[in-house]
Amino acid sequence: MSLLETIKSRAKDIHPELVELRHHLHAHPELSFQEYETSQFVKTQLDKLKIPYQSMADTGVVGLIEGRNPTSKTIALRADMDALPIQETNNVVYKSQNDGVMHACGHDVHTTSLLGAAKILSENTLQFEGSIKLIFQPGEERLPGGATLMIKDGVLENPTPNAIVGQHVMPFIPAGKVGFKSGMYMASADEIYMTVKGKGGHAAMPELNIDPVLITSHIIVALQQIVSRNAAPKTPSVLSFGKVIAAGATNVIPDEVKVEGTFRTFDEKWRNEAHKKIIKLAESLTEGMGGVCEIEIRKGYPFLKNHPEVTSLARASAVEYLGAENVVDLDIWLAAEDFAWYSQQTDACFYRLGTRNEEKGIISGVHTPTFDIDESALEIGSGLLAWIAVNQLSQAEAL
């Protein structure tokens, strides 16, 4: 039996175990940088597999599987472990038991898939040359991102990986399929926090007030020209505001308005220029209308770039594993991922695992209280990740 056939067979055999692992993780979600029980659960599973590991970034776990000639080359596989502050509304036996916390972004799937891949790979260490680093990372959902903390703690050292591969659920792709995009894939993401201060008072006497609500409305509209008239048309950019709090009333103009938003793009030079333009326009417009603007832009994750050769090989591996009809090409996406920190440090590939099943009603997007997956995807999630890893090792010296 070939190694490909062995991996596919084992992925199928352990599928019931993968479902159990995923159910446990889904029922016990933990918020970013609070993944203490999840971290211990991962360690327990690695102990069962006799895979050595170390703790990193408090709740992070890094395991190492050594094949033949283990110091020759290394491939890293990454999964994130944190959940979101969302109240789950699914009526399933594995529903979240932690009030207000839910695995609504599939990180339970990512952790399960990496544990499954670890099991398969640890059973076949004589079949590949090199080492495979298993990265179970905390805090993907919150700045500064667990990836950057793991990097600071040395996750890309001792041994240094030749490349890193990450996998993420995609509810818009049917279960049974996966998706790839070479080059620029996901955007940088920055958080904007703004307080517009004026002088509140009775809404019937506007001449006595400095209306921060009116000023804020002008700012939000005016800032759209930062993208429409300053960004190069070929550089995707998004400036959106999702939170505006003006705690007045029908007849009360408040003293201040608080605004929160996001800026995303694919160009670091333009990113920095845009920050300056956003701040200058907001402050000058507010000053011109008699108010004061306090604005902070918190720099978040960089853009995510998929290395052409690493991604091409991973895609070819997926075609071998699933057939060409089950491998789709992805477009750029202006969502953000802290896997981008790894992609800025080493050759990387971040691909998508299809989880949708319309017949079963599994159609909700990530970050929603009804998100779920077709659990047949767990078999592919584990097996394909293992197959990609051994193929990357076989080509690592050429990357």
N, C-alpha and C positions, 0 to 999 in steps of 0.2 A: 504494500500500500504506500503510495506517495505521501509526502508530508502534507500536501494540500488536502488529499483525501482524509488523512488522519485528523487534521485540524477540523475539517468540516464534520467528520463523524463525531469527534469529541464535543464540538459545539452543540450538536444535536442531542447527544447523550446527556449533557449537563444542563440542558434547558430547564428542566423542572427545578434544579438547584438555583439557577439564575433567577427564576420567578420568585422563589422564596427569599433570596437575598434582596431583590428589588422591593418586595412587599415589606420586609422589615425596615429597609431604609426609608421607604415612602411613608410608613406609619410613624417614623420617629425622626422627623426633619429638625434641623437646627439652623439658626441664622448664621450669617457670615461671621467668621472668627469665633464662633461659639460651638464648633463642631466636635465637642469633647467625646460624646457617646459615639458619634459616627467614626471618629478617629480610632477609638478603642475597638469598635466593631471591625474596622479594616485590619487593624493589627492582629485581632483574633483570627481572622480569615487567613492572613499571611502566615501566622504561626502554624495553622493546620497544614498549609502547603510547604512548610519548612523553608520559607523565603525570608532571608534576613532583611531587616529594615531599620531605619532611623527616623526619629521625630525631627520636624523642621518647622519653623514659623509657628511654634506653639502647637497647633492642631494638625499640621501637615504630616504626611507619612511618605517616606521614599523607600521603596523596596528595590532589590537588585537580583535579577536572575542571570546566572552565568552559564553560558554554553561552552563549547570547545574553544580553547585559546581565548579566554574571556577578556584579556586586556587589549585585544586587537582592534576592536571597534565597539561602539555603544550606540544604541537607539533608545530614546526616551519616549514613553507613552504617558499621556497626561489625562487625568480625570479630575473634575471639581466636585466638591462635597456639600456645599452650602445650599440652603433653601431660602425661600422668600417670605416676607411678612404678608401672607395672603391667607384668608380663611377658606379652606377647601370646602366645596359644595358637592363633590362627587359622592355618590352613595355606593361605596365599594368596601369590601372587607378590610382592605389595607389603607383605608382613609386615614389621614393625619390624626394622630392622637395628641398633638401639641397645638393648643388653641392659637389661632392666628398665624400659624407657620405651615408652609406647604412646599413640597417639591414641585413647583409649578414651572420649572425650567428644565426638568429632566436630569438634574445632577445625580439623582438616585440611579438613573439609567446609566450614566457615564461611569459612576463608581462600580456598579454591578458589572458592566461590560469589561472594565479593566480587571476586576477580580476574576472574571471568567477567562479572559485572555491570559492572566497570570497562571491560572490553573492549567490551561492547555500548554502553555509554554514551559512551565516547570516540569511537565511530564515528558517533554521532548528536547531536553537540553543537549542530547547527543546529536540532534538533527540540525543544529545551527551553530555558527561560529561567532563569538562575540558575547556581549552582555546587553541585557534589556533593563533599563531603569524604569520603575513604576512610580509615577508621581501622582499622589492623591493630595490634591491642593485645596486649602481653605479659601473662603472669602472672594469668590469670583464676582459676586454681585455688589460689592461695596468698595469704594475707593479707600486706599490706593490700589486695591486688588491683591489677592493672595499670591499671584504669580510673581509680582515684583518683590514681595517679602521672601518668597522661596528662593528667588535668584540671589538676593542679598545674603541669604543663609547658605548659599553654595550648591543649590540643586543642580546647576549646570557644570559642576566640578566633581572630580574624584568619584567616578570617571566623567570626563567631559563627553557629552553625546555628539555623535556626528550629525544627528538630526533629531527632531522631536515631532511627534504626531499626536494630534488631538481629534476627538470625535464629539459631535454634538447632535442631539435630536433635532429633527425638522418635521413639524406637524403638517407642513404643506407638501411633503413628499410621501407617497404611499409606502407602507411597511413592505420590505422586500427590496427596496431601492436605496441607493446612496447617491450623494452629489458632491462634485468637486469643482473648484475654481482656482486656476493658477494665477499667480501675481497678486495684485491688490484685491482684497476680498471684503474686509470689514473696516468701518470707519474709526477714526479717533473719536473720542467723546469727552466733552468738557461740560462742567456744570456751572450755570450762571445763577448767582444769588444777588438780588437787587432790592434795595429799599429806597423808595421815593418819598421824601419828606416835604410837607407843605405846612399849611395852617388850617386846621379844621374849624368847623362851625356850622351854623344853620344853613341848610341848603337853599333857603329862600333869600339869603343875603350873600351871594357869591362875591360881591365886591369887597367884603370884609375878610375873605378867605384866600388861601393859595391852594387850589384844588389838586391834590396829588393823584386823584383818580383820572382827571382830565390829562394831567401831565403824563401819567403812565400809559394811557391809551395812545398818546402821540408817540411815546418812546417805542412801544411795541410795533406800531405801524412803520415808524421811520427806520427801525433796525432791520426791517426786511430788505432794505436797499443794500445792506452790507453784503448780502448774498447776490441779489439780482443785478447790482451795478458795480460790484467790486470783485467778485469771484470770477475766475475764468470759466466760461461756459462748459469747458471740458473737464473741470474739476468739480466733482459732485460735492455739494455742501448743503447742510440743513441747519437752520436756526429756528427753534421752536420754543414756545413758552407754554408750560402745562399747568402752572399754578400762579394764580393772582388772588391775593387776599386784601380786600379793602373793607375793614371792619367798621363801616358806617351804617347808615340806615336810609330809608327813603327820603328822610329830611335831614340827614346828618352827613356832612362831609368829614371824613376822618383826617387825622393828622398825617398818616402815612399809609403807603401801600407796599406790600411785599410781593415780589415776583420771583419765580424760579423757572429756569429753562435749560436748554441744552444746545451746544454747537458741535457739529460733526463734519468732518471732511477727510480727504485722503492726501493732503499735502501739508507737510510740517511747516514750511516757510509761510504759506498762506494762513495756516492755523494761527501762527503767532501774530501775523499782521492783522488778522480778523479780530483777535482779542483786543488789540490796541484800538481798532476802529469802533468796536462795540462800546468800549469804556468811554472813549472820547465823545462819541455821538450821544450816548445816554447822559453823560455829565453836562455837556454843553447845552443840550436841549432843555434839560431840567433847570439849569441856571438861567437860561433865557426866559423861562416861564416863571421865575421867582422861587423855585424850590431848590432842594438839595438832593443829590443822588449818591447813594453809597452802593458801589457795585463790586462784586468779587467774582472772578472766574477761576474755578478750581480745575486745574488741568488733570484730565483723567487718562484713560488708556490711549496708547498710540494706535495708528492704523495697523491692521493685520495684513501681512503679506505672506502668501504661500510661495515657497521656493519652487521654481519651475521644474527642476529635475526631481526633487523629492515628491512633488505633487504628481508629476507624470508617472513615476514609478508606483505611487500609491494607487492612482487611478487604474493603471494597468493591472495591479494586483486585484483590485475590485472586479475588473472585467473577468479575470481568471476565476475569481471566487463566485461571482453572481451571474456572469454573462453580460455582454455589452448592452442588452436591452434593459438591464436593471441599474445601469450607471448613467446618471444625468449630469449635464453641465449646468453650473450655477452662474448667476449674474452677481455683480457687486451688491453689497447690502450695507445700508447705513446704520445698522445696529452695531454694537460694540462688544468686544470680548477681551478679557485680560490675558488670554492666550497670546494676544498681540505682543506682550512683553517678551515672551519666548521668541516670537518670530523676529523681533528686533535684535536678538542676541545670537541666534543660531538658525540653521536651515530648518524650515518648518513646513508642515502640512496640516491644515485644519479642515476637516471634511464633515459632511452631514449624513446622519442616519435617519432614513425615513421611518416614521412612526404612525402615519395616518391610516385609518380604516373607516371609510364612510359607511360601509354596511353595518359596522358595529357602533356607529355614531361617535367614533373617536376622531373628532374634527377640530377641537378647540386649539387655539394658539397658545404659545408659551406665555407665562405671566398672567394667566387667567385662572379663576377658581375652579374651572371645570377641565383643566388640562389633564390629559391621560395619554397612554400609548397603547398600541397594539403590541402585546408582549412577545409576539413572534420575532419582533425586532431585536430582542435580547440575544437570540442565537446568532444573528448576523453581527450584532454589536461586538460580541466576544470573539467569534471565529475570525471575522474579517480583520479585526484589530491585531490578532495574533499573526495572521497571514501577512499583513502589511509589514509587521515588525521584522519577521524573518527575511522577507524580501528586501527590506531596507538594509538589513545587516549584510546581505549578500552583495549589495552595491555600494555600501557606505564609503569605501575607499575612493570611489570614483566621484562622489558628490562634492 
